[in-house]
């Protein structure tokens, strides 16, 4: 009988922890801040590639028609999801010139959700879609 009580207590504890922390993982932020119906294309030079969880981030500079550079940030999936699409820690480095496709932020900020990254040699890495 004491063994059954221990198993029951462990099951209750596990369920409690899953409820307490599992929900926050799903709710850490919504993706409705991005316009998933819009695909913005831009060419930029990578300044920082942060291979990390919960989201890999790419910072890059885009040269505008007016000759001014603008900093952009693309949010990507977690590293384990990117690996499934062929990404690695060394996929991008500062100085790489990349053709980006992103779902832009609805509020007009220079921040978007990465769809793909195209390289000058024709290679392409995808994230969304």
C-alpha positions as CSV (number, residue, x, y, z in Angstrom):
1,X,0.0,0.0,0.0
2,X,2.7,2.6,0.8
3,X,4.2,2.1,-2.7
4,X,0.9,2.9,-4.3
5,X,0.6,6.1,-2.2
6,X,4.1,7.1,-3.4
7,X,3.2,6.5,-7.1
8,X,0.0,8.5,-6.7
9,X,1.8,11.3,-5.0
10,X,4.4,11.3,-7.8
11,X,1.7,11.3,-10.5
12,X,-0.1,14.2,-8.8
13,X,3.2,16.1,-8.5
14,X,4.0,15.5,-12.1
15,X,0.6,16.6,-13.3
16,X,0.9,19.7,-11.1
17,X,4.2,20.7,-12.5
18,X,3.1,20.0,-16.1
19,X,0.0,22.2,-15.5
20,X,2.0,25.0,-13.8
21,X,4.9,25.1,-16.3
22,X,3.6,23.5,-19.5
23,X,0.9,26.1,-20.1
24,X,3.5,28.9,-19.9
25,X,5.5,27.3,-22.6
26,X,2.6,27.5,-25.0
27,X,1.7,31.0,-24.0
28,X,5.1,32.6,-23.9
29,X,3.9,34.8,-26.8
30,X,1.5,34.8,-29.6
31,X,2.5,35.1,-33.2
32,X,-0.4,37.4,-34.1
33,X,2.0,40.3,-33.9
34,X,3.2,39.3,-37.4
35,X,1.2,39.6,-40.6
36,X,1.4,36.0,-41.8
37,X,-0.4,37.0,-45.0
38,X,2.5,39.3,-46.1
39,X,5.9,38.2,-47.3
40,X,8.4,41.0,-47.2
41,X,11.6,40.5,-49.2
42,X,14.8,42.3,-48.5
43,X,18.5,41.9,-48.9
44,X,20.6,42.6,-45.8
45,X,24.0,42.1,-44.3
46,X,24.1,39.9,-41.2
47,X,25.4,41.7,-38.1
48,X,24.5,39.1,-35.5
49,X,23.3,35.5,-35.6
50,X,22.2,34.4,-32.1
51,X,21.7,30.6,-32.1
52,X,19.7,30.2,-28.9
53,X,16.4,29.2,-27.3
54,X,13.6,30.0,-27.1
55,X,14.2,31.7,-30.4
56,X,17.2,32.1,-32.7
57,X,17.5,35.7,-33.8
58,X,19.1,37.3,-36.8
59,X,20.1,41.0,-36.9
60,X,20.9,42.5,-40.2
61,X,21.3,45.8,-42.0
62,X,19.2,46.7,-45.0
63,X,20.4,49.4,-47.4
64,X,17.4,51.6,-48.4
65,X,16.8,53.4,-51.7
66,X,17.9,56.6,-50.0
67,X,21.3,55.1,-49.2
68,X,20.7,54.8,-45.5
69,X,21.1,51.5,-43.6
70,X,18.3,50.3,-41.4
71,X,18.7,47.7,-38.7
72,X,16.2,44.7,-38.9
73,X,15.7,41.7,-36.6
74,X,14.2,38.4,-37.7
75,X,12.8,36.0,-35.1
76,X,13.3,32.3,-35.9
77,X,12.3,29.0,-34.5
78,X,14.1,27.3,-31.6
79,X,17.4,25.6,-32.5
80,X,15.9,22.1,-32.5
81,X,13.3,23.1,-35.0
82,X,15.8,24.9,-37.2
83,X,18.0,21.8,-37.2
84,X,15.1,19.9,-38.8
85,X,15.3,22.4,-41.7
86,X,19.1,22.1,-42.1
87,X,20.3,25.0,-40.0
88,X,23.4,24.9,-37.8
89,X,25.2,27.2,-35.5
90,X,27.4,28.2,-38.4
91,X,24.6,28.8,-41.0
92,X,25.1,32.5,-40.9
93,X,27.9,34.8,-39.8
94,X,28.4,38.5,-39.6
95,X,29.1,40.0,-43.0
96,X,27.0,37.4,-45.0
97,X,24.7,39.1,-47.6
98,X,21.4,37.3,-47.5
99,X,18.0,37.6,-49.3
100,X,15.5,37.5,-46.4
101,X,11.8,36.8,-46.6
102,X,9.9,37.6,-43.4
103,X,6.4,38.1,-42.1
104,X,6.6,41.7,-41.0
105,X,5.5,43.0,-37.6
106,X,2.0,44.4,-37.8
107,X,3.0,47.6,-35.9
108,X,5.6,48.6,-38.6
109,X,8.6,47.9,-36.5
110,X,11.8,46.6,-38.2
111,X,11.2,43.2,-36.8
112,X,9.7,40.1,-38.4
113,X,9.2,36.4,-38.4
114,X,11.7,34.6,-40.7
115,X,10.4,32.6,-43.6
116,X,13.6,32.0,-45.5
117,X,17.2,33.1,-46.0
118,X,18.7,32.9,-49.5
119,X,22.4,32.9,-50.2
120,X,24.3,34.4,-53.2
121,X,25.3,30.8,-54.3
122,X,21.6,29.9,-54.6
123,X,21.3,27.9,-51.3
124,X,18.2,28.6,-49.3
125,X,17.3,27.8,-45.7
126,X,13.7,28.0,-44.6
127,X,12.0,28.3,-41.2
128,X,8.3,29.0,-41.7
129,X,5.9,27.8,-44.3
